[in-house]
Amino acid sequence: MQESQSQTLLPRQPTVVSALAFSPDGKLLAVIHRGGVRLLDSLTGKLRVAQELSKMGVFGGTFSSRGTLLATQGQLSSGAEIQVFLWETSTLKLIRSLAVKGASVSSVKFSTNGNQVLTTSSDGRVRIWETSTGKTQQTLVHDQVEWATCLPDPERLLSLSSFHFQAERRYMVLCQWNRQTGKLLKQSKLFYGGVNDICDCLALSPDGKLLACGLYSHKSGDPLPSSIQLWDIETGRLIRVLKGHRGGLDSIAFSPDGERLASGSTDKTARVWQVKTGKTLQVLPGFQGSVFAVAFSPDGKRIAAGGYDGSVQVW
């Protein structure tokens, strides 16, 4: 295990960095913060384009496969429902918004070809939207879904809901769907903890075989040291548990080859793990608050992290 030196791309700002995303060609780094969106040159940190949105809380971010669009979550005003905003990457012009009446969007992903947007929302439903028109193509309903993503197989998608109890044990319901027909293909229960345990962040490996769950426990209101659970998608079996952070988990991301996992924590560090063994490869320090966002570059050679102190660092 070693500590690594970083390059600071964005000095500390008064706003919290909530998400980071590299463009598919690796040239841009999208920095999503509470006050807007910035696109930086990922090597030099030079600002390419920015959209400051003082009236809109903005968080979450993902590029389309071609890199021409950026999707974020946000609010038009304080207390309003959270919706999806689609931005033209070159100008950060707002193309359209995707809103669910009476519900807030909890997650957003592009399909593998970028032609569709996949969302989950507080009404417990998965929606598939046509990117070019903003029209809903499919709505999937199953047991208060909180998170969803596309699998490498273009015909399938994965959804998850985590707030379930059985005999004082928490479990997640993992579902696989046919994306075209909306048919439920498979579901399984993953028992991940006790009544005080919370699954706070999720990531799917690039090959679609492993699900990483960032878990922490709350007892008497105080967060305890956290762990990362790795689950086999097909068998529903817990493969291994990664331990090392001294605080709660806020973000996790797989490397493009699936061999490493990055995590950000309330202990003011990011870590890089070896997926095969569960060992910590690197500790990435230098933050003055929680690390809310981690991201790998498309070639896997760089890791970006940002968080509560408003800074963005790249290793």
Contacts in CASP RR format, 6 or more apart in sequence:
PFRMAT RR
TARGET T0000
AUTHOR 0000-0000-0000
METHOD contacts of the structure
MODEL  1
MQESQSQTLLPRQPTVVSALAFSPDGKLLAVIHRGGVRLLDSLTGKLRVA
QELSKMGVFGGTFSSRGTLLATQGQLSSGAEIQVFLWETSTLKLIRSLAV
KGASVSSVKFSTNGNQVLTTSSDGRVRIWETSTGKTQQTLVHDQVEWATC
LPDPERLLSLSSFHFQAERRYMVLCQWNRQTGKLLKQSKLFYGGVNDICD
CLALSPDGKLLACGLYSHKSGDPLPSSIQLWDIETGRLIRVLKGHRGGLD
SIAFSPDGERLASGSTDKTARVWQVKTGKTLQVLPGFQGSVFAVAFSPDG
KRIAAGGYDGSVQVW
1 279 0 8 1.000
1 280 0 8 1.000
1 281 0 8 1.000
1 282 0 8 1.000
1 283 0 8 1.000
2 281 0 8 1.000
2 282 0 8 1.000
2 283 0 8 1.000
3 282 0 8 1.000
3 283 0 8 1.000
3 284 0 8 1.000
3 285 0 8 1.000
4 282 0 8 1.000
4 283 0 8 1.000
4 284 0 8 1.000
4 315 0 8 1.000
5 315 0 8 1.000
6 284 0 8 1.000
6 286 0 8 1.000
6 313 0 8 1.000
6 314 0 8 1.000
6 315 0 8 1.000
7 313 0 8 1.000
7 314 0 8 1.000
7 315 0 8 1.000
8 311 0 8 1.000
8 312 0 8 1.000
8 313 0 8 1.000
9 29 0 8 1.000
9 40 0 8 1.000
9 42 0 8 1.000
9 44 0 8 1.000
9 45 0 8 1.000
9 304 0 8 1.000
9 312 0 8 1.000
9 313 0 8 1.000
9 314 0 8 1.000
10 17 0 8 1.000
10 31 0 8 1.000
10 38 0 8 1.000
10 40 0 8 1.000
10 45 0 8 1.000
10 310 0 8 1.000
10 311 0 8 1.000
10 312 0 8 1.000
11 311 0 8 1.000
12 288 0 8 1.000
12 309 0 8 1.000
12 310 0 8 1.000
12 311 0 8 1.000
13 33 0 8 1.000
13 310 0 8 1.000
13 311 0 8 1.000
14 310 0 8 1.000
15 33 0 8 1.000
15 34 0 8 1.000
15 35 0 8 1.000
15 36 0 8 1.000
15 310 0 8 1.000
16 33 0 8 1.000
16 34 0 8 1.000
16 292 0 8 1.000
16 307 0 8 1.000
16 308 0 8 1.000
16 310 0 8 1.000
17 31 0 8 1.000
17 32 0 8 1.000
17 33 0 8 1.000
17 292 0 8 1.000
17 293 0 8 1.000
17 306 0 8 1.000
17 307 0 8 1.000
17 308 0 8 1.000
17 310 0 8 1.000
17 311 0 8 1.000
17 312 0 8 1.000
18 32 0 8 1.000
18 33 0 8 1.000
18 34 0 8 1.000
18 58 0 8 1.000
18 59 0 8 1.000
18 60 0 8 1.000
18 292 0 8 1.000
18 293 0 8 1.000
18 307 0 8 1.000
19 30 0 8 1.000
19 32 0 8 1.000
19 59 0 8 1.000
19 60 0 8 1.000
19 61 0 8 1.000
19 72 0 8 1.000
19 292 0 8 1.000
19 293 0 8 1.000
20 29 0 8 1.000
20 30 0 8 1.000
20 31 0 8 1.000
20 32 0 8 1.000
20 293 0 8 1.000
20 294 0 8 1.000
20 295 0 8 1.000
20 304 0 8 1.000
20 305 0 8 1.000
20 306 0 8 1.000
20 312 0 8 1.000
21 29 0 8 1.000
21 30 0 8 1.000
21 32 0 8 1.000
21 61 0 8 1.000
21 62 0 8 1.000
21 63 0 8 1.000
21 70 0 8 1.000
21 295 0 8 1.000
22 28 0 8 1.000
22 29 0 8 1.000
22 30 0 8 1.000
22 42 0 8 1.000
22 63 0 8 1.000
22 295 0 8 1.000
22 296 0 8 1.000
22 297 0 8 1.000
22 298 0 8 1.000
22 302 0 8 1.000
22 304 0 8 1.000
23 29 0 8 1.000
23 30 0 8 1.000
23 42 0 8 1.000
23 63 0 8 1.000
23 67 0 8 1.000
23 89 0 8 1.000
24 63 0 8 1.000
24 65 0 8 1.000
24 66 0 8 1.000
24 67 0 8 1.000
24 298 0 8 1.000
25 67 0 8 1.000
25 298 0 8 1.000
26 42 0 8 1.000
26 297 0 8 1.000
26 298 0 8 1.000
26 299 0 8 1.000
27 41 0 8 1.000
27 42 0 8 1.000
27 43 0 8 1.000
28 39 0 8 1.000
28 40 0 8 1.000
28 41 0 8 1.000
28 42 0 8 1.000
28 48 0 8 1.000
28 89 0 8 1.000
29 39 0 8 1.000
29 40 0 8 1.000
29 41 0 8 1.000
29 42 0 8 1.000
29 45 0 8 1.000
29 295 0 8 1.000
29 304 0 8 1.000
29 312 0 8 1.000
29 314 0 8 1.000
30 37 0 8 1.000
30 38 0 8 1.000
30 39 0 8 1.000
30 61 0 8 1.000
30 63 0 8 1.000
30 70 0 8 1.000
31 37 0 8 1.000
31 38 0 8 1.000
31 39 0 8 1.000
31 40 0 8 1.000
31 312 0 8 1.000
32 58 0 8 1.000
32 59 0 8 1.000
32 60 0 8 1.000
32 61 0 8 1.000
32 72 0 8 1.000
32 293 0 8 1.000
33 58 0 8 1.000
33 310 0 8 1.000
34 57 0 8 1.000
34 58 0 8 1.000
34 59 0 8 1.000
35 52 0 8 1.000
35 53 0 8 1.000
35 54 0 8 1.000
35 56 0 8 1.000
35 57 0 8 1.000
35 58 0 8 1.000
36 50 0 8 1.000
36 51 0 8 1.000
36 52 0 8 1.000
36 53 0 8 1.000
36 56 0 8 1.000
36 57 0 8 1.000
36 58 0 8 1.000
37 50 0 8 1.000
37 51 0 8 1.000
37 53 0 8 1.000
37 58 0 8 1.000
37 70 0 8 1.000
37 72 0 8 1.000
37 87 0 8 1.000
37 92 0 8 1.000
38 47 0 8 1.000
38 49 0 8 1.000
38 50 0 8 1.000
38 51 0 8 1.000
39 47 0 8 1.000
39 48 0 8 1.000
39 49 0 8 1.000
39 50 0 8 1.000
39 70 0 8 1.000
39 89 0 8 1.000
39 92 0 8 1.000
40 46 0 8 1.000
40 47 0 8 1.000
40 48 0 8 1.000
40 312 0 8 1.000
41 47 0 8 1.000
41 48 0 8 1.000
42 297 0 8 1.000
42 302 0 8 1.000
42 304 0 8 1.000
42 314 0 8 1.000
49 90 0 8 1.000
49 91 0 8 1.000
49 92 0 8 1.000
50 92 0 8 1.000
51 87 0 8 1.000
51 92 0 8 1.000
51 94 0 8 1.000
55 76 0 8 1.000
55 77 0 8 1.000
56 74 0 8 1.000
56 75 0 8 1.000
56 76 0 8 1.000
56 77 0 8 1.000
57 74 0 8 1.000
57 75 0 8 1.000
58 72 0 8 1.000
58 73 0 8 1.000
58 74 0 8 1.000
58 85 0 8 1.000
59 72 0 8 1.000
59 73 0 8 1.000
59 74 0 8 1.000
60 72 0 8 1.000
60 73 0 8 1.000
60 108 0 8 1.000
61 70 0 8 1.000
61 71 0 8 1.000
61 72 0 8 1.000
61 73 0 8 1.000
61 108 0 8 1.000
62 70 0 8 1.000
62 71 0 8 1.000
62 108 0 8 1.000
62 109 0 8 1.000
62 110 0 8 1.000
63 69 0 8 1.000
63 70 0 8 1.000
63 71 0 8 1.000
63 89 0 8 1.000
63 110 0 8 1.000
64 70 0 8 1.000
64 71 0 8 1.000
64 110 0 8 1.000
64 114 0 8 1.000
64 131 0 8 1.000
65 110 0 8 1.000
65 112 0 8 1.000
65 113 0 8 1.000
65 114 0 8 1.000
66 114 0 8 1.000
67 89 0 8 1.000
68 88 0 8 1.000
68 89 0 8 1.000
68 90 0 8 1.000
69 86 0 8 1.000
69 87 0 8 1.000
69 88 0 8 1.000
69 89 0 8 1.000
69 95 0 8 1.000
69 110 0 8 1.000
69 114 0 8 1.000
69 131 0 8 1.000
70 86 0 8 1.000
70 87 0 8 1.000
70 89 0 8 1.000
70 92 0 8 1.000
71 84 0 8 1.000
71 85 0 8 1.000
71 86 0 8 1.000
71 87 0 8 1.000
71 108 0 8 1.000
71 110 0 8 1.000
71 117 0 8 1.000
72 84 0 8 1.000
72 85 0 8 1.000
72 87 0 8 1.000
72 108 0 8 1.000
73 82 0 8 1.000
73 83 0 8 1.000
73 84 0 8 1.000
73 85 0 8 1.000
73 105 0 8 1.000
73 107 0 8 1.000
73 108 0 8 1.000
74 82 0 8 1.000
74 83 0 8 1.000
74 84 0 8 1.000
74 85 0 8 1.000
74 105 0 8 1.000
75 81 0 8 1.000
75 82 0 8 1.000
75 83 0 8 1.000
76 83 0 8 1.000
81 99 0 8 1.000
81 100 0 8 1.000
81 102 0 8 1.000
81 103 0 8 1.000
81 104 0 8 1.000
81 105 0 8 1.000
82 104 0 8 1.000
82 105 0 8 1.000
82 106 0 8 1.000
83 97 0 8 1.000
83 98 0 8 1.000
83 99 0 8 1.000
83 100 0 8 1.000
83 104 0 8 1.000
83 105 0 8 1.000
84 97 0 8 1.000
84 98 0 8 1.000
84 99 0 8 1.000
84 105 0 8 1.000
84 108 0 8 1.000
84 117 0 8 1.000
84 119 0 8 1.000
84 129 0 8 1.000
85 94 0 8 1.000
85 96 0 8 1.000
85 97 0 8 1.000
86 94 0 8 1.000
86 95 0 8 1.000
86 96 0 8 1.000
86 97 0 8 1.000
86 98 0 8 1.000
86 117 0 8 1.000
86 131 0 8 1.000
87 93 0 8 1.000
87 94 0 8 1.000
87 95 0 8 1.000
88 95 0 8 1.000
96 134 0 8 1.000
98 105 0 8 1.000
98 117 0 8 1.000
98 119 0 8 1.000
98 129 0 8 1.000
98 134 0 8 1.000
100 119 0 8 1.000
100 121 0 8 1.000
100 123 0 8 1.000
100 125 0 8 1.000
100 127 0 8 1.000
102 123 0 8 1.000
103 121 0 8 1.000
103 122 0 8 1.000
103 123 0 8 1.000
103 124 0 8 1.000
103 125 0 8 1.000
104 121 0 8 1.000
104 122 0 8 1.000
105 119 0 8 1.000
105 120 0 8 1.000
105 121 0 8 1.000
106 119 0 8 1.000
106 120 0 8 1.000
106 121 0 8 1.000
106 122 0 8 1.000
106 146 0 8 1.000
106 147 0 8 1.000
107 119 0 8 1.000
107 120 0 8 1.000
107 146 0 8 1.000
107 147 0 8 1.000
107 148 0 8 1.000
107 149 0 8 1.000
108 117 0 8 1.000
108 118 0 8 1.000
108 119 0 8 1.000
109 117 0 8 1.000
109 118 0 8 1.000
109 119 0 8 1.000
109 148 0 8 1.000
109 149 0 8 1.000
109 150 0 8 1.000
110 116 0 8 1.000
110 117 0 8 1.000
110 118 0 8 1.000
110 131 0 8 1.000
110 150 0 8 1.000
111 117 0 8 1.000
111 118 0 8 1.000
111 128 0 8 1.000
111 150 0 8 1.000
111 154 0 8 1.000
111 179 0 8 1.000
112 150 0 8 1.000
112 152 0 8 1.000
112 154 0 8 1.000
113 154 0 8 1.000
114 131 0 8 1.000
115 130 0 8 1.000
115 131 0 8 1.000
115 132 0 8 1.000
116 128 0 8 1.000
116 129 0 8 1.000
116 130 0 8 1.000
116 131 0 8 1.000
116 137 0 8 1.000
117 128 0 8 1.000
117 129 0 8 1.000
117 131 0 8 1.000
117 134 0 8 1.000
118 126 0 8 1.000
118 127 0 8 1.000
118 128 0 8 1.000
118 129 0 8 1.000
118 148 0 8 1.000
118 149 0 8 1.000
118 150 0 8 1.000
118 157 0 8 1.000
119 126 0 8 1.000
119 127 0 8 1.000
119 129 0 8 1.000
119 148 0 8 1.000
120 126 0 8 1.000
120 127 0 8 1.000
120 145 0 8 1.000
120 146 0 8 1.000
120 147 0 8 1.000
120 148 0 8 1.000
120 159 0 8 1.000
121 127 0 8 1.000
124 141 0 8 1.000
124 143 0 8 1.000
124 144 0 8 1.000
124 145 0 8 1.000
124 146 0 8 1.000
124 161 0 8 1.000
125 139 0 8 1.000
125 140 0 8 1.000
125 141 0 8 1.000
125 145 0 8 1.000
126 139 0 8 1.000
126 140 0 8 1.000
126 141 0 8 1.000
126 142 0 8 1.000
126 145 0 8 1.000
126 148 0 8 1.000
126 157 0 8 1.000
126 159 0 8 1.000
126 177 0 8 1.000
127 136 0 8 1.000
127 138 0 8 1.000
127 139 0 8 1.000
127 140 0 8 1.000
128 136 0 8 1.000
128 137 0 8 1.000
128 138 0 8 1.000
128 139 0 8 1.000
128 140 0 8 1.000
128 179 0 8 1.000
129 135 0 8 1.000
129 136 0 8 1.000
129 137 0 8 1.000
130 136 0 8 1.000
130 137 0 8 1.000
138 179 0 8 1.000
138 180 0 8 1.000
138 182 0 8 1.000
140 159 0 8 1.000
140 177 0 8 1.000
140 182 0 8 1.000
140 184 0 8 1.000
142 159 0 8 1.000
142 161 0 8 1.000
142 173 0 8 1.000
142 175 0 8 1.000
142 184 0 8 1.000
142 187 0 8 1.000
143 161 0 8 1.000
143 164 0 8 1.000
143 173 0 8 1.000
144 161 0 8 1.000
144 163 0 8 1.000
145 159 0 8 1.000
145 160 0 8 1.000
145 161 0 8 1.000
145 175 0 8 1.000
146 160 0 8 1.000
146 161 0 8 1.000
146 162 0 8 1.000
146 163 0 8 1.000
147 159 0 8 1.000
147 160 0 8 1.000
147 161 0 8 1.000
147 202 0 8 1.000
148 157 0 8 1.000
148 158 0 8 1.000
148 159 0 8 1.000
148 160 0 8 1.000
149 157 0 8 1.000
149 158 0 8 1.000
149 204 0 8 1.000
150 156 0 8 1.000
150 157 0 8 1.000
150 158 0 8 1.000
150 179 0 8 1.000
151 157 0 8 1.000
151 158 0 8 1.000
151 176 0 8 1.000
151 204 0 8 1.000
151 208 0 8 1.000
152 206 0 8 1.000
152 207 0 8 1.000
152 208 0 8 1.000
154 179 0 8 1.000
155 178 0 8 1.000
155 179 0 8 1.000
155 180 0 8 1.000
156 176 0 8 1.000
156 177 0 8 1.000
156 178 0 8 1.000
156 179 0 8 1.000
156 185 0 8 1.000
157 176 0 8 1.000
157 177 0 8 1.000
157 179 0 8 1.000
158 174 0 8 1.000
158 175 0 8 1.000
158 176 0 8 1.000
158 177 0 8 1.000
158 204 0 8 1.000
158 208 0 8 1.000
158 211 0 8 1.000
158 233 0 8 1.000
159 174 0 8 1.000
159 175 0 8 1.000
159 177 0 8 1.000
160 172 0 8 1.000
160 173 0 8 1.000
160 174 0 8 1.000
160 175 0 8 1.000
160 202 0 8 1.000
160 211 0 8 1.000
161 172 0 8 1.000
161 173 0 8 1.000
162 170 0 8 1.000
162 171 0 8 1.000
162 172 0 8 1.000
162 173 0 8 1.000
162 192 0 8 1.000
162 199 0 8 1.000
163 170 0 8 1.000
164 170 0 8 1.000
164 171 0 8 1.000
164 172 0 8 1.000
164 173 0 8 1.000
164 189 0 8 1.000
165 171 0 8 1.000
165 195 0 8 1.000
166 191 0 8 1.000
168 194 0 8 1.000
168 195 0 8 1.000
169 191 0 8 1.000
169 193 0 8 1.000
169 194 0 8 1.000
169 195 0 8 1.000
170 191 0 8 1.000
170 192 0 8 1.000
170 193 0 8 1.000
170 194 0 8 1.000
170 195 0 8 1.000
170 197 0 8 1.000
170 199 0 8 1.000
171 189 0 8 1.000
171 190 0 8 1.000
171 191 0 8 1.000
171 192 0 8 1.000
171 193 0 8 1.000
172 189 0 8 1.000
172 190 0 8 1.000
172 192 0 8 1.000
172 199 0 8 1.000
172 213 0 8 1.000
173 187 0 8 1.000
173 188 0 8 1.000
173 189 0 8 1.000
173 190 0 8 1.000
174 187 0 8 1.000
174 188 0 8 1.000
174 189 0 8 1.000
174 190 0 8 1.000
174 211 0 8 1.000
174 231 0 8 1.000
174 233 0 8 1.000
174 236 0 8 1.000
175 184 0 8 1.000
175 186 0 8 1.000
175 187 0 8 1.000
176 184 0 8 1.000
176 185 0 8 1.000
176 186 0 8 1.000
176 187 0 8 1.000
176 233 0 8 1.000
177 183 0 8 1.000
177 184 0 8 1.000
177 185 0 8 1.000
178 185 0 8 1.000
188 236 0 8 1.000
190 211 0 8 1.000
190 213 0 8 1.000
190 231 0 8 1.000
190 236 0 8 1.000
190 238 0 8 1.000
192 199 0 8 1.000
192 213 0 8 1.000
192 215 0 8 1.000
192 229 0 8 1.000
192 238 0 8 1.000
193 215 0 8 1.000
196 217 0 8 1.000
196 218 0 8 1.000
196 219 0 8 1.000
197 215 0 8 1.000
197 216 0 8 1.000
197 217 0 8 1.000
198 215 0 8 1.000
198 216 0 8 1.000
198 217 0 8 1.000
198 218 0 8 1.000
199 213 0 8 1.000
199 214 0 8 1.000
199 215 0 8 1.000
200 214 0 8 1.000
200 215 0 8 1.000
200 216 0 8 1.000
200 248 0 8 1.000
200 249 0 8 1.000
200 250 0 8 1.000
201 213 0 8 1.000
201 214 0 8 1.000
201 249 0 8 1.000
201 250 0 8 1.000
201 251 0 8 1.000
201 252 0 8 1.000
202 211 0 8 1.000
202 212 0 8 1.000
202 213 0 8 1.000
202 214 0 8 1.000
202 252 0 8 1.000
203 211 0 8 1.000
203 212 0 8 1.000
203 252 0 8 1.000
203 253 0 8 1.000
203 254 0 8 1.000
203 261 0 8 1.000
204 210 0 8 1.000
204 211 0 8 1.000
204 212 0 8 1.000
204 233 0 8 1.000
204 254 0 8 1.000
205 211 0 8 1.000
205 212 0 8 1.000
205 254 0 8 1.000
205 258 0 8 1.000
205 275 0 8 1.000
206 254 0 8 1.000
206 256 0 8 1.000
206 257 0 8 1.000
206 258 0 8 1.000
207 258 0 8 1.000
208 233 0 8 1.000
209 232 0 8 1.000
209 233 0 8 1.000
209 234 0 8 1.000
210 230 0 8 1.000
210 231 0 8 1.000
210 232 0 8 1.000
210 233 0 8 1.000
210 239 0 8 1.000
210 254 0 8 1.000
210 258 0 8 1.000
210 275 0 8 1.000
211 230 0 8 1.000
211 231 0 8 1.000
211 233 0 8 1.000
212 228 0 8 1.000
212 229 0 8 1.000
212 230 0 8 1.000
212 231 0 8 1.000
212 252 0 8 1.000
212 254 0 8 1.000
212 261 0 8 1.000
213 228 0 8 1.000
213 229 0 8 1.000
213 230 0 8 1.000
213 231 0 8 1.000
214 226 0 8 1.000
214 227 0 8 1.000
214 228 0 8 1.000
214 229 0 8 1.000
214 249 0 8 1.000
214 252 0 8 1.000
214 263 0 8 1.000
215 226 0 8 1.000
215 227 0 8 1.000
215 228 0 8 1.000
215 229 0 8 1.000
215 249 0 8 1.000
216 223 0 8 1.000
216 224 0 8 1.000
216 225 0 8 1.000
216 226 0 8 1.000
216 227 0 8 1.000
216 247 0 8 1.000
216 248 0 8 1.000
216 249 0 8 1.000
217 223 0 8 1.000
217 224 0 8 1.000
217 226 0 8 1.000
218 224 0 8 1.000
223 247 0 8 1.000
223 248 0 8 1.000
223 266 0 8 1.000
224 247 0 8 1.000
225 243 0 8 1.000
225 244 0 8 1.000
225 245 0 8 1.000
225 246 0 8 1.000
225 247 0 8 1.000
225 248 0 8 1.000
226 245 0 8 1.000
226 247 0 8 1.000
226 248 0 8 1.000
226 249 0 8 1.000
226 265 0 8 1.000
227 241 0 8 1.000
227 242 0 8 1.000
227 243 0 8 1.000
227 244 0 8 1.000
227 245 0 8 1.000
228 241 0 8 1.000
228 242 0 8 1.000
228 243 0 8 1.000
228 249 0 8 1.000
228 252 0 8 1.000
228 261 0 8 1.000
228 263 0 8 1.000
228 273 0 8 1.000
229 238 0 8 1.000
229 240 0 8 1.000
229 241 0 8 1.000
229 242 0 8 1.000
230 238 0 8 1.000
230 239 0 8 1.000
230 240 0 8 1.000
230 241 0 8 1.000
230 242 0 8 1.000
230 275 0 8 1.000
231 237 0 8 1.000
231 238 0 8 1.000
231 239 0 8 1.000
232 238 0 8 1.000
232 239 0 8 1.000
240 278 0 8 1.000
242 261 0 8 1.000
242 263 0 8 1.000
242 273 0 8 1.000
242 278 0 8 1.000
242 280 0 8 1.000
244 271 0 8 1.000
244 280 0 8 1.000
245 263 0 8 1.000
245 264 0 8 1.000
245 265 0 8 1.000
245 267 0 8 1.000
245 269 0 8 1.000
245 271 0 8 1.000
246 265 0 8 1.000
246 267 0 8 1.000
247 265 0 8 1.000
247 266 0 8 1.000
247 267 0 8 1.000
248 265 0 8 1.000
248 266 0 8 1.000
248 267 0 8 1.000
249 263 0 8 1.000
249 264 0 8 1.000
249 265 0 8 1.000
249 266 0 8 1.000
250 264 0 8 1.000
250 265 0 8 1.000
250 266 0 8 1.000
250 290 0 8 1.000
250 291 0 8 1.000
250 292 0 8 1.000
250 293 0 8 1.000
250 307 0 8 1.000
251 263 0 8 1.000
251 264 0 8 1.000
251 291 0 8 1.000
251 292 0 8 1.000
251 293 0 8 1.000
251 294 0 8 1.000
252 261 0 8 1.000
252 262 0 8 1.000
252 263 0 8 1.000
252 264 0 8 1.000
252 294 0 8 1.000
253 261 0 8 1.000
253 262 0 8 1.000
253 263 0 8 1.000
253 294 0 8 1.000
253 295 0 8 1.000
253 296 0 8 1.000
254 260 0 8 1.000
254 261 0 8 1.000
254 275 0 8 1.000
254 296 0 8 1.000
255 261 0 8 1.000
255 262 0 8 1.000
255 296 0 8 1.000
255 300 0 8 1.000
256 296 0 8 1.000
256 298 0 8 1.000
256 299 0 8 1.000
256 300 0 8 1.000
257 300 0 8 1.000
258 275 0 8 1.000
259 274 0 8 1.000
259 275 0 8 1.000
259 276 0 8 1.000
260 272 0 8 1.000
260 273 0 8 1.000
260 274 0 8 1.000
260 275 0 8 1.000
260 281 0 8 1.000
260 296 0 8 1.000
261 272 0 8 1.000
261 273 0 8 1.000
261 275 0 8 1.000
262 270 0 8 1.000
262 271 0 8 1.000
262 272 0 8 1.000
262 273 0 8 1.000
262 294 0 8 1.000
262 295 0 8 1.000
262 296 0 8 1.000
262 303 0 8 1.000
262 305 0 8 1.000
263 270 0 8 1.000
263 271 0 8 1.000
263 273 0 8 1.000
263 294 0 8 1.000
264 270 0 8 1.000
264 271 0 8 1.000
264 290 0 8 1.000
264 291 0 8 1.000
264 292 0 8 1.000
264 293 0 8 1.000
264 294 0 8 1.000
264 305 0 8 1.000
265 271 0 8 1.000
265 290 0 8 1.000
265 291 0 8 1.000
266 289 0 8 1.000
266 290 0 8 1.000
266 291 0 8 1.000
268 285 0 8 1.000
268 286 0 8 1.000
268 287 0 8 1.000
268 288 0 8 1.000
268 289 0 8 1.000
268 290 0 8 1.000
268 291 0 8 1.000
269 283 0 8 1.000
269 284 0 8 1.000
269 285 0 8 1.000
269 286 0 8 1.000
269 287 0 8 1.000
269 291 0 8 1.000
270 283 0 8 1.000
270 284 0 8 1.000
270 287 0 8 1.000
270 291 0 8 1.000
270 294 0 8 1.000
270 303 0 8 1.000
270 305 0 8 1.000
271 280 0 8 1.000
271 282 0 8 1.000
271 283 0 8 1.000
271 284 0 8 1.000
272 280 0 8 1.000
272 281 0 8 1.000
272 282 0 8 1.000
272 284 0 8 1.000
272 303 0 8 1.000
273 279 0 8 1.000
273 280 0 8 1.000
273 281 0 8 1.000
274 281 0 8 1.000
282 315 0 8 1.000
284 303 0 8 1.000
284 305 0 8 1.000
284 313 0 8 1.000
284 315 0 8 1.000
286 313 0 8 1.000
287 305 0 8 1.000
287 306 0 8 1.000
287 307 0 8 1.000
287 308 0 8 1.000
287 309 0 8 1.000
287 311 0 8 1.000
287 313 0 8 1.000
288 308 0 8 1.000
288 309 0 8 1.000
288 311 0 8 1.000
289 307 0 8 1.000
289 308 0 8 1.000
289 309 0 8 1.000
290 307 0 8 1.000
290 308 0 8 1.000
291 305 0 8 1.000
291 306 0 8 1.000
291 307 0 8 1.000
291 308 0 8 1.000
292 306 0 8 1.000
292 307 0 8 1.000
292 308 0 8 1.000
293 304 0 8 1.000
293 305 0 8 1.000
293 306 0 8 1.000
293 307 0 8 1.000
294 303 0 8 1.000
294 304 0 8 1.000
294 305 0 8 1.000
294 306 0 8 1.000
295 303 0 8 1.000
295 304 0 8 1.000
295 305 0 8 1.000
296 302 0 8 1.000
296 303 0 8 1.000
296 304 0 8 1.000
297 303 0 8 1.000
297 304 0 8 1.000
302 314 0 8 1.000
302 315 0 8 1.000
303 314 0 8 1.000
303 315 0 8 1.000
304 312 0 8 1.000
304 313 0 8 1.000
304 314 0 8 1.000
305 312 0 8 1.000
305 313 0 8 1.000
305 314 0 8 1.000
305 315 0 8 1.000
306 312 0 8 1.000
306 313 0 8 1.000
END
